[in-house]
Amino acid sequence: DATAQAEFLFACVQQTVEQDIPAEADYLRRYDAFRTAVGEIVDMPERTIDLLFRFLSQNAGRLSQRARTNEFAMLTRDEVTRIEATFSDALK
């Protein structure tokens, strides 16, 4: 009798369809909105925007001083402020 295994498999599929996929789709929509908004603030390669997003994600939406002086030294103070606000808006 494979009833327990079938029930487990059903629960896994149900969670994926009802929770995981919608959450991932929402995340991707927010990420795309962030990338588009950053592109309107400053021109930078997509790989750099991806790195920026990861730094902001890891530091509660703030760009660290180290990142400002190293990887993102080309950004002005105003651009950093606008990008941090964009990140906050995109992930609300």
Backbone torsions as a table, in degrees:
resi	resn	phi	psi	omega
1	ASP	NA	123.3	-177.2
2	ALA	-109.2	25.7	-177.5
3	THR	-60.5	-46.0	-178.5
4	ALA	-61.9	-41.3	179.4
5	GLN	-67.7	-40.4	178.8
6	ALA	-65.7	-39.8	177.8
7	GLU	-65.3	-40.9	177.7
8	PHE	-62.8	-46.4	178.9
9	LEU	-61.1	-42.7	177.8
10	PHE	-60.5	-43.5	179.7
11	ALA	-63.1	-39.4	178.4
12	CYS	-64.6	-46.1	179.6
13	VAL	-64.6	-42.1	179.9
14	GLN	-61.3	-44.7	178.6
15	GLN	-63.0	-41.5	179.6
16	THR	-61.7	-46.8	-176.8
17	VAL	-71.2	-41.4	-173.7
18	GLU	-87.2	-27.5	-174.4
19	GLN	-120.9	-54.1	-171.5
20	ASP	-66.7	-48.7	-178.6
21	ILE	-65.1	-46.9	177.1
22	PRO	-61.1	-37.6	178.9
23	ALA	-65.8	-41.7	179.2
24	GLU	-66.5	-41.2	178.5
25	ALA	-63.6	-40.4	177.4
26	ASP	-64.0	-43.7	177.9
27	TYR	-59.4	-45.9	-179.1
28	LEU	-65.2	-37.4	175.5
29	ARG	-62.3	-43.8	-180.0
30	ARG	-66.7	-41.0	178.4
31	TYR	-63.1	-44.3	178.2
32	ASP	-63.0	-39.1	177.7
33	ALA	-63.1	-41.1	177.6
34	PHE	-61.3	-49.7	-179.1
35	ARG	-59.4	-42.0	179.4
36	THR	-64.3	-44.6	-178.9
37	ALA	-65.5	-40.2	178.2
38	VAL	-64.1	-39.3	178.0
39	GLY	-61.3	-26.5	176.8
40	GLU	-81.0	-21.0	179.8
41	ILE	-86.3	-46.9	-174.6
42	VAL	-148.4	147.8	178.4
43	ASP	-89.5	115.8	177.0
44	MET	-148.9	154.2	179.7
45	PRO	-62.2	153.3	-179.0
46	GLU	-59.5	-36.7	178.8
47	ARG	-62.4	-36.5	179.3
48	THR	-71.1	-38.5	176.3
49	ILE	-63.6	-40.2	177.1
50	ASP	-60.4	-44.0	178.0
51	LEU	-63.0	-43.3	177.6
52	LEU	-58.2	-45.9	179.3
53	PHE	-59.9	-43.8	179.8
54	ARG	-64.3	-42.8	177.7
55	PHE	-60.7	-44.4	179.9
56	LEU	-65.0	-39.6	179.2
57	SER	-63.2	-38.4	-177.2
58	GLN	-77.9	-16.6	-174.4
59	ASN	-123.7	37.5	174.2
60	ALA	54.7	38.4	175.0
61	GLY	83.6	6.6	179.7
62	ARG	-114.3	142.0	176.2
63	LEU	-89.6	121.5	-176.2
64	SER	-64.5	157.9	177.9
65	GLN	-60.6	-38.4	178.6
66	ARG	-62.2	-44.0	179.3
67	ALA	-66.6	-35.8	178.8
68	ARG	-65.1	-36.7	-176.6
69	THR	-90.0	-16.4	-179.3
70	ASN	-106.6	-86.4	-173.1
71	GLU	-64.9	-31.0	-174.2
72	PHE	-121.4	35.7	-180.0
73	ALA	-63.6	-22.4	-178.6
74	MET	-74.4	-12.9	-179.0
75	LEU	-83.8	139.1	174.9
76	THR	-79.3	166.4	178.2
77	ARG	-60.1	-41.1	178.7
78	ASP	-63.9	-41.5	179.2
79	GLU	-64.1	-41.1	178.3
80	VAL	-62.2	-44.0	179.1
81	THR	-61.1	-44.5	-180.0
82	ARG	-66.6	-38.9	179.5
83	ILE	-67.4	-42.4	177.6
84	GLU	-61.8	-39.9	177.3
85	ALA	-65.8	-39.9	177.4
86	THR	-62.0	-41.9	178.2
87	PHE	-62.1	-45.7	179.6
88	SER	-61.0	-44.2	179.5
89	ASP	-65.5	-39.7	-176.4
90	ALA	-68.7	-30.9	-175.3
91	LEU	-101.2	9.2	177.2
92	LYS	-72.6	NA	NA
